[in-house]
Amino acid sequence: MNGPEDVADGEHEQIVARVAAVDIGKRIGKVCTRLPHETKEGRRHTRVWDVPSITGSIIELADHLACQGVERVVLESTSDYWRPFYYLLEARGLSVWLVNARDVKNVPGRPKTDKLDAVWLAKLAERGMLRPSFVPPPEIRRLRDLTRLRHDLTTERTRHKQRVEKILEDALIKLSTVLTDIFGVSGRAMLDALVAGERDPKRLAGLARGRVRATRAELAAALTGQFSDHHAYLVRTLLAQIDTLDHQIAEITTRIDEQVAALPTPDSDDPTPPPEDTATGGHQAPDTEPVPFGTDLLDRLDEIPGISRHTAQVVLAEIGTRMDQFPTPGHLASWAKLSPRTIQSGATTRSGKTGKGNSYLRGALGEAATAAAKTKTFLGARYRRLVRHRGKLKALVAVARSILIIIWQLVNDPTARFHDLGADYHTNRLNKNHRKRALLRELADLGATPTEITTALAASA
């Protein structure tokens, strides 16, 4: 049995003398301040009032809190209503914490009102019983808005494509069975021809371009159906929506590239100006200007197996370019919910679930892990080692965590470059004698006798 142990309080657990809390609603915010009493030593003075959720009132609140010497303002993350309060209070130089609503639940059995919620939130804040959520700086927030909008538009485009395929099935057009992508060059040419009124299967099959595996006869058979004018109208409408989304996604991607190029370096708050076009066709002349910080970081992240430029943009938009909020790689992995919780009770210690985490970040890392698992690299070998006894899902989470650890190292050190350890990294590190004994034990467990093992080794030599 262990003896008494001293546990040091963290910085976030220190008592805060002057705090304010805001219980946020759509129209008003209930503000509570807890300050030292002016006349009674050791006592606290609590004041609660309403503030409309409009710009002028929030700016007045910020000036009032600054005059009161408030050290910390805590906001509960209620929908998107917290954004005006957070942005305007932050712009006025106040220390603002955004906290998860699950972390500030009131004690069961007590009445619940906006006033009591604001007071409870302020009491938790002054006693250091809260942990702030990660809110990136303004330039990262703008980049995040763009990457998330691109993700949403891409999802909507996928839905429209699925609707087109459903209409083709209804019209007995089995194009998806003979083409890998019905929205590729060949498939789109056939769809446009169908919409324009062409119904001859052979002529439609003749529109195939490139390396189409299906023969002309197979294409003609798949294009034989009952495609009516009604189907043509539906497909024409959806194709127009898809084309619009393609154009919007391309525009957003261009703007994302500009935002990344303009990201400031970690030790500077001045944004890097986007590269200007030169007189030689828009390409930057060699050895004239350094590569912008954001572009260089994106290039270094792109070297990681499984990480595409698109994925790197999403990751940067979600975690930012400053690792001050995440002192170690473990902090970042824990925030992303890629580290299982440790549950200890008595003599039992087990791993809990990882949690939900940031859906955009987890989705991007999941795609990267799936792609990296197919490569002949260290990450691919790690997946194949783990999948045998952990299963596919846990192996992918482990690879995603490894990728995030690599990303932390590259973001934290602007001079670092990715270096693959190789698919044979673990094999080369194994002690041959230990490996030999392990294999002999496995053979013995299978029922092999020492004589059989010796005979087999001699025969294979």
N, C-alpha and C positions, 0 to 999 in steps of 0.2 A: 504494500500500500504506500503510495507516494505521500510525502509530507506537504506542508503548506507551501504554496507557490505565489509569488508576487506577480501580478499582471499589470503592466504599465498601460495607462490610458493613452489612446491614440490622439492625434491632434484634433480629430473631429469629435472627440468626447469631452473636450474642455468646455467649461461653462462660458456661455456668451452673455455678456452683460446687457447689451442693447440689441434686441431682435425685433423683427416684424414678420408677420405671416399674412398671407392673402388666400382666403378661400374663394376660388374663382368661379364665376358663373358667366353665362352668355351676356347678360346685360350689366350686372354689377359685380364687384368684388368686395367681399367682407374683409376688411383690414383690421388686424390686431397688432398692437405694439406692446411690448413688455420692457419697461425701462426701470432703472433704480429709482426708488421714491425720493422726492426732493427733500423731504424733511425727516422721514422715518428711516433711520439707518437699518440696513438688512432687509427692508421690505421692498416689494415690487409694485409698480404701478401699471395697471392694465387698462388699455383704452381700445374700444372697438367702434368702427364706423364704416359706412358704405362709400364706395368709390365707383362711379360709372365707368364702364369698360370702353371709354373713348379717349382719344389721344390727349386732349387738353387736360382732362381730369387725372390721367395717369402721370403726366409730366408734373402737375402740381403735387401729386402724392410723392413723386421722386424727390422734388425739392424739399418737401416737408420732412421726409425721412432723413435726407442728408443733413438738414438743420438740426434734427434730433440726435445726430451722431449714431444712427443705426449701423451696426457692424455687419448684419446679415439679414437678408430678406429671403424668406422661404415661400415658394409657390407650389401648390399641388397641381400635378399634371392632369388637368381636366380637359379632355378632348384637345382641340386646338385653341381654346380660349385663353390659354396661358401665354401665348406668343406675344400679344401686345404688351402685357405687363412685363414679361421677361426682357423683351428687346428695348423698351423705353427705359426701364429701370437700369438695365445694363449700360445703356448709352449715357446715363447720368453719372456713371462711375460707382454705382452701388454693387456690393457683392451679393449676387443673386444665386440662390440654389433652387433648382427644380427637383422635386422629389416624387417618387412613384406613389400613386394613391394607395397601393397595397401596403406600403410601409407605414402609413399614418392612420390606420384604422383606429377608431375610438374604442375605448374599453366596452365590452359587451354589457348590456343592461342599462347603460346611461342614455339619457335622451339625446337625440341627434337634431341639431339645428345648425344653420350656417354660422351663427355667432359662436356656439360652443365648438364647432369644428375649427374656426379660426383661432380661438383661444388654445385649444388642444395642440394645434399645429405650432403655435408660438412657444408653448411650453416644451414640446419635443425639441424645437430648434435651440432654445437656450440651454438645454441640458446635453446637447450634442448627441442626441439619439437618432439622428437622421443621416442618410448618406445621399449626396447629390447625384442626380442623373447626369450623364455626359451630354452636354450641349456644345457643339462645335462653334468656332468663331464664325463671324458673318460670311467670309469668303468661302468657307467649307459648306455653310448652310445653303448658299446660292448654288454651289456645285451639286449638293445633295438634292435640291429641288429639281435640277435638270435631270440627273440620273434616275430619280424616282419617276419623274414624268415620262422619261423614255421607257422605263420598265412598264409603266401602266399602258402606254400607247402600244408597246410591243405585245402585251397580253391581249389588248383589244383587237389588234390585227390578227393574232392567232385565232381568236374567236370568230372573226369574220371569215377566215379561211376554212374553219371547221364548218361554218354555215354553208359555204359554197360547196364543200364536199358532200354535205347532207342533201343539198338540192340536186347534185349530180346523181346521187344514189336514188333519189326519188324519181329522176328522169331515166333511170336504168343505164346511165353512163358510168361505166366502171373504170374510169381513167386512173384512179388511184391504185388499181391493181397492176398496172403496167408501167407506170411512171413513179420514180422515187419521190419526186416533188412536182405536183401538178401546177405549181406556180413558178416553175423554172421557165427557161426560154421556150422549150417545146410545149409544155403544158399551157403556158399563158397564150401562146399563139393559137392553140386549139380552142381554148376558152373564148378568146376574142372572136374567132371565126364562128363558133357556135352562137354567140350573142349577135353577131352580124347577120345571121340567117343561114349559114352553111350547115347542111344536114348530111351530106354525102360522107360516109365513114372513110372511104378511100382517100378522098381529097383532104379530109381532116388528118388522117394518118400521114399523109405526105408532108405535113407541116413540121414533122419531127426534125429536130436539129441536134447536132452533136452526137455523143455516144449514148444512144438510147438502146438498152438491152433488148427490149421487145421488138419483134419483127413487125413489118408493115401489116401482115395479116392479123397478128395479135392486137395491134393498135386498132385496126379497123373493127375487129370483133368487140373490143371494149367500148368503142365509140358508137356502136349500134344500139340505139335506144329509142325513147319516146320524148325527146327534148322539145318542148312546146314553146310558144311565144311567152307564155306565163313564166316558165323556167328562165327564159332568156332575160325577161325584165328583172327577175330577182337576182340573177347572177350579175347582170350589168350594174345594178345598184350596189351590190356588195363589192364588185371589183373597183368601182369608183371610190368607195370608202377605203379599200386597201391601198389604192394608189395615193390617196390623200394622206393616209397614215405613213406610207413609205416616205413621202416628201417631208412630212413633219419630223419623223424620226431622223432623217438625214440632216435636217436643219438643226435639230437639238444636238446631234452628235458633233456637228461643226462647232456649235457654241460651247459644248463641253470641252472640246480641245482648246478653245480660246481661254476658257476659265482655268483649265489646268495649267496652261502656259503662263497665266498671270498670277499664279499662287505665289505668295511671298515666301522667302526662305524662313526657316524656323527661328533664326535670330534677328529677324527684321519684320516689321509690320507694313513695310511699303511693298505693294504688289509689283511683281515683275511685269513690265509692259509686254503685251503680246508681240511676237516677231512681225516686223513689217515686210511687205512684199518688196522684192528688189526689182531692178529693171530688167532682169534676165529671166522673166517668166514666173516670178513669184517664189523662187527658191532662194534660200539664204546662201550668200556667198560663203565659201569655206574659210575658216580661220578669221572671221571678221567679228562675230559676236558669240559669247558663250551661250550654250543651250540653257533655256530657262529652267529654273529649279524644278517646277512641276513636271515639265516634259522629261527631264533627266530622270526624275524619280519614277515616272511612268515607264520609261524604257528599262530601268533596272528591275522593276516588278515584273515586266513582261518576260524576263529571262527565266522566271520560275516555271517549272513544268506544270501545265494545266492552267496557268494564268494567261489569259488573252488581254489585249489592250482594253477591251470592253470591260472585262472583269476587274482589271486594275483600276479603272475609273470608278467603278462602283465601290470598291474597297476603300479607295482614298476618300470618296465622298462620305462614307460611313464612319471611318475612324479618324480622319483628318491627317495632317502632316506633322503635328506636334504630339509627342508621346509623354507630355507632362502629366496627363490624366492617367496614364498607364505606366507606372515606374518600371515594371518588369514585364516580360512576355506573358507570364502567368496572369497578371492583372488583366491584360487584354483578352486572353483566352477565357478567363472567368467572366468578364463582361459580355463577351460574345456567346456565353453559355456553351462553350465547347469543352468545359472541364466538369466532370461529375462532382456533385456535392459529397462531402464526407459526413456520414451519419454515425455518431458514436453514442452508444448507450450501454453503461456498465462495461462488460468485457467484450462487447460486440462492436465491431467497426465495419461498416459496409459503405459502398458507393451508392449515391442516390442518382436521380435523373439529372440531366444537364440543364433542363429548362428550355424556354422558348427563345429568348434572346431577340436580337435584331433580325427580322425576317429577310430584309434585303441583303444584309451581310451574310447570313447563313445560306441563303440561296446561291449567292455568288461563290462562296467557298465550297458549297456542295457540288456545284458544276465543275469547279476547278479540281476538286478531289476526284471526281468521277473521271475526268480527262487524264489526270496525273496517274491514276491507277492503271491505265493502259500503256504507260510508257516504260521503257527500260532504263529507269533512273532510280535514285535512292527512294523517292516517294512511291514509285511503282512497286519496288521490292518490299517496302514497308507495308503496303496494302496487302500484297500476296502473303507475307508472313503472318499478318494479323487475321486475315479472312479465314484461315484454316481452323482457328479455334475460337474466334470472336464473332464470326458472321459478317455479312456484307455491310450492314448498317453501322455497326460499331467500328469496323475497319475504316469506313469512309469518314466517320466523325474524327477518328484518330489522325487520318491523313489531312483532313481539313484543319485540324488544330496545328499540325506540323507546318502547313502552309502559312497559317496566321503567325506562327512564331517566326518564320523566315521573314514575313512581311514586316513584323515589328523591328527586327534587326536592321533591315534595309531602310526603313523610315527613320529609325532612331539615329542611324549613322549615315550621313549623306555620302560618305566615301566608300561604303561597303558595296561589294558586288556579289551576286549569287554564284556559288561554286557547288556543283553537284558532286556528292560524295561517291556516286556510282551505285549501280545495282548490286555489286558484289561487296559492298561495304561491310555488311554484317558477316558475310561468309569469310572474308579475309581476317576479321577480328576474332574468329572462333579459335580456341585452343584445340589443336588437332588431337591431342591425347584425350581431352574431355569429350570431344565429338566422337572419337573412336569408342570410348567406354559407353557413351550414350547409345550408339548404334548397336554395340554388343548386347547391352541390356534389352534393347527392343527386340533383337533376334531371340534372346533367351526367353523373353515374355511370350514370344510367338511359338515357343516349344522347340527351338533349335538346340541341339546338343553341342558341346564344345568341339566334338569330333567333326560334326557337320559344318560348323563355322570354319574350322581350320581347313577342311577339304575344299570348301567353297572359295576361301581366300587364295588357296594354292592354285585352284583352277583358273581364277580370274587374273592371276599375276602374269 
